Amino acid sequence: VISLDDAELLLTTAEADHLVVLDEALERLEAVSPRSAEVVRYRFFGGLSLEETAALLNVSAKTVQRDWLTARAWLRKEVAQALDLPD
């Protein structure tokens, strides 16, 4: 675990801004699809496999894979829009 003060030393201002945009997009995703947001947290931030995530969520690995693909596309669109980047 890294404190916010320490993280500040590791990230540029732009990188920190992008991280905030991603966090905000993840919060919006959670409002639309809580399980998809959980999948992102387990897979991206936790580094868990599809199978490990499926076991934690008590769903099939195929369901996690669908949620993962959908969530990634959704987040990519939301982040690009927030940062005014091309899709």
C-alpha positions as CSV (number, residue, x, y, z in Angstrom):
1,V,0.0,0.0,0.0
2,I,1.3,3.4,-1.0
3,S,0.2,6.6,0.7
4,L,-1.2,9.4,-1.4
5,D,1.8,11.5,-0.5
6,D,4.1,8.8,-1.8
7,A,2.0,8.2,-4.9
8,E,2.3,11.9,-5.7
9,L,6.0,11.5,-6.0
10,L,5.6,8.6,-8.5
11,L,3.1,10.2,-10.8
12,T,3.2,13.2,-13.1
13,T,0.4,15.7,-12.9
14,A,-1.2,14.3,-16.1
15,E,-0.9,10.7,-14.8
16,A,-2.6,11.7,-11.6
17,D,-5.3,13.5,-13.5
18,H,-5.9,10.4,-15.6
19,L,-6.1,8.2,-12.5
20,V,-8.8,10.5,-11.0
21,V,-10.7,10.4,-14.3
22,L,-10.5,6.6,-14.3
23,D,-11.7,6.4,-10.6
24,E,-14.6,8.7,-11.4
25,A,-15.5,6.5,-14.5
26,L,-15.3,3.4,-12.3
27,E,-17.7,5.0,-9.8
28,R,-20.2,5.7,-12.7
29,L,-19.8,2.1,-13.9
30,E,-20.6,0.8,-10.4
31,A,-23.9,2.7,-10.5
32,V,-24.8,1.1,-13.9
33,S,-23.3,-2.4,-13.3
34,P,-21.9,-3.1,-9.8
35,R,-20.6,-6.6,-10.7
36,S,-18.7,-5.2,-13.7
37,A,-17.1,-2.6,-11.5
38,E,-16.2,-5.3,-9.0
39,V,-14.6,-7.4,-11.9
40,V,-12.5,-4.4,-12.9
41,R,-11.3,-3.9,-9.3
42,Y,-10.4,-7.6,-8.9
43,R,-8.8,-8.0,-12.3
44,F,-7.1,-4.6,-12.8
45,F,-6.2,-3.5,-9.3
46,G,-6.1,-6.9,-7.6
47,G,-4.4,-8.8,-10.4
48,L,-6.7,-11.7,-10.1
49,S,-7.4,-14.2,-13.0
50,L,-10.7,-14.8,-14.6
51,E,-11.1,-17.9,-12.6
52,E,-10.1,-16.3,-9.2
53,T,-12.5,-13.5,-9.9
54,A,-15.3,-15.9,-10.8
55,A,-14.8,-17.8,-7.6
56,L,-15.0,-14.7,-5.5
57,L,-18.1,-13.5,-7.3
58,N,-19.7,-16.9,-7.4
59,V,-20.3,-16.8,-11.2
60,S,-18.7,-18.5,-14.1
61,A,-15.4,-17.5,-15.7
62,K,-17.3,-16.9,-18.9
63,T,-19.5,-14.4,-17.1
64,V,-16.5,-12.6,-15.7
65,Q,-14.9,-12.5,-19.1
66,R,-18.0,-10.9,-20.6
67,D,-18.2,-8.4,-17.7
68,W,-14.5,-7.7,-18.1
69,L,-14.7,-7.0,-21.9
70,T,-17.8,-4.9,-21.5
71,A,-16.4,-2.9,-18.6
72,R,-13.1,-2.2,-20.4
73,A,-14.9,-0.9,-23.5
74,W,-17.2,1.2,-21.3
75,L,-14.4,2.6,-19.3
76,R,-12.3,3.3,-22.4
77,K,-15.1,5.4,-23.9
78,E,-15.8,7.2,-20.6
79,V,-12.2,8.1,-20.0
80,A,-11.6,9.2,-23.6
81,Q,-14.6,11.4,-23.4
82,A,-13.6,12.9,-20.1
83,L,-10.1,13.6,-21.4
84,D,-11.4,14.8,-24.7
85,L,-9.5,12.1,-26.6
86,P,-10.5,10.4,-29.8
87,D,-12.4,7.0,-29.2
